[in-house]
């Protein structure tokens, strides 16, 4: 699969739009009425079903959009730089930041978010030492799940490229456009029906891979 290496400025706009989209999405979670999430502030009595719909739509489009753009640039780097450069770049830009963030950021999230705020013990200004064994045991990936899945997708891409998997998929889609659209929509519909919640994609915040979420984002 050959991809043009010329810079496409529309991707810059799309990436910025998806990032800014996260602000109203996370703000609306506080007012979700159908399936309240563990959040800093929750007031479903002030919510509305239109917010539930917005969250549902956002959750199924925003993060897949990030993965879609990442996949495009992954193929671009592999075509232009080769596998060796790609692996080094992924380790440097994804894996190492993931490990460092897990060691530095996650214990703080546990201390401030999981143990004080979500449990109902609202923050009172006292911060205990976050870097202790208990917090590392309680720590999950939180928002770092994106880097974790992104790294796994990157590793999986290498053998799939070796067997020309993506080229075969592209050829099939181009030769069977109508059927391919139907098949993609049907697959996404069945994936959504299989999720644990109507409003959410299955949990991705632990090291244990959720197969449905993995397939959906990939």
N, C-alpha and C positions, 0 to 999 in steps of 0.2 A: 504494500500500500504506500504509494508515493504522495507526500503532502508538501505543498509549497512552503518554502522557508521564508517567504516574504512576510513582513510584519502586517498583520491584519488589525487595524486600529479599532474595528468594531468589537474585538475581543476585550480590549482595554475598557471600553464603555460597559460591556456586558458584565465583566468581572466587578467593576465598581458598582454597578446597579445591584448585582446579587449581594455584595457586601453591605450596601446601605439598606437593602431589603431586610436585613437581619434586625434592624432597629425596631420597626413596627411589629415584626414577628415576635420578638422577645418581649416587647411591651404588652402585646395582646395576651400573652400566656397568663398574666395575672388575672385576667377576666374570663378565662375559659369556663364554660358552664357544663360541658358534656363529660369531660374526663380531666379533672384538675391534676396538674403536674406539681412535683416538688419545686416550689419557686419561692423567692424571697418574700413576695407579697401576693396574697391570693384573696380575691374578692369576687367570687362567681355571682354574687347577688347583683353586682353592678355590670355584669357581662351581658352579652347578647349573642344570639345564634349566628349573626353575621360575622362576629369575631371568630367563632368556632370554624366557620366556613373559610375565613381568611387563613387561619392557622393550618387547616387541613390542606388548602391549596398551596400555601407557602412551603410546608414541610415536604410535600411531594414534588416540588419543583426547584426550590432554591439550592439545596445541597446536591441533588442530582445534576444541577446546572454546573456547579463547581467541579464535580467529578467529570462531567462531559468535557469541559474546557481543559481540564488536566489531562484527560486521555488524548485529546487532540495534540497537545504540546508534547506529550510523551512520545507519540508516533513521530512528531516532527524531529525531536532530539535523536531518536533511534535512527531515523533516515539520514540525518545530517552528521551526527557525531559517532554513531555506533554503540554497541552494547557496553563495551568497557567504560566509556565516558559516562553513559547513562547510569550504570550501577554506582560509579563513584559519586556522581551528582546526587543521586537519590539518597545515598548514605549520608552525604554532607548536608543536604538541604532538607531532608525529611527525617531520617532515622536518628541522627545525632540530636537535632532539636527536640525530637519526641522523647528521647531518653533523658536529656537534661531537664526538660520541662516536667517530666514525671517525678524527677528527684527534687526539684525546687518548688514547682507550682502546686502539684497535687496535695501535698501535706497541708499547705495553707488553705486550699479549698476545703479539705476535710475539717480543719479547725474552725474556719469561719462560716462555712456554708452548711455542711452536713451536721455538725455537732451542735451548732448554736442557732442557726436561723431556721433550717427546715424542721428541726425537732421542736420548735416553738420557743427555744431559749433565745429570745431576740438579743441581738448584739448589744452589750452594755459597756463596751469600751475596753474590756479586759481581754487581752490576747495571750493565750498560753503558748508555750514553745511548740510550734507545729511539727518540728522534726524529731519525732519520737516513734518508737516501733508500732504503737497502737495506730497511729495515723497512716503509716505505710501499709498496715494490714487492711485498714478500712478504705484506703484510696482506690478509686476506680479511675477510668480514663477521663471522665467528665467530657469537656469540650475537645480534649486531645484525641478523641476517637477518630476524628477526621484524618489526622496524620497517620494513625495506626492503620486504618483501612487503606489510605492512599499508598502507604508503603507496601502493604500486601498486594494491592492491585498492580503496583509497579513490578513486583517480583513475578507475579503471575503472568504479566504481559510478555515477559521474555520467552518462555517456552511456547506460548501461543503464537508469538511472531515467528518462531522457528518453524512451526508447522503451517504457516500461512493462514492461520485461523481467521484473522480479520479480513484478509484479502478474499477468502472464500465467502465470508458473510457479506462483504460488499458486493461481490459478483452475484450472489444469490438475490440480494435486495434489488439490484439494478435489473436483473432478468425477470424478477417476479414482483414488481412494484406494488400492485394491488394486494396480492396475497401477503406480502411482507408487512404492509401496513396493518392489515387485519391481524396477523400473527403477533406483531408487537403489541398492539392494543389489547388483544386477548390475554397475552402473557402478563401485561401490567395489571389488567383488571383482576386476574386470578391471584396475582401476588398481593394486591390490596385486600382482597377478600380473606386471604390467609393470615394477615397481620393480627397481632394480639388486640389491637385497639383500632377503632374507626378513625380516630384523629391522628394517631401516631404511627410512625415507622417503628418496627420492633427495636428494642433497646440495643444500643451499640456501645455502651459506656464501659464494658468489661473486656478483658482480654479474650474471653470466650466468644468465638465468632458466631453470630446469629446467621444461619444459612439464608433465611428469607431477606434480611437486610443486606447481606453480602451480595446476593444475586441482584437485588433491586438497584443498589448503587453501582454495581459493576456494569 
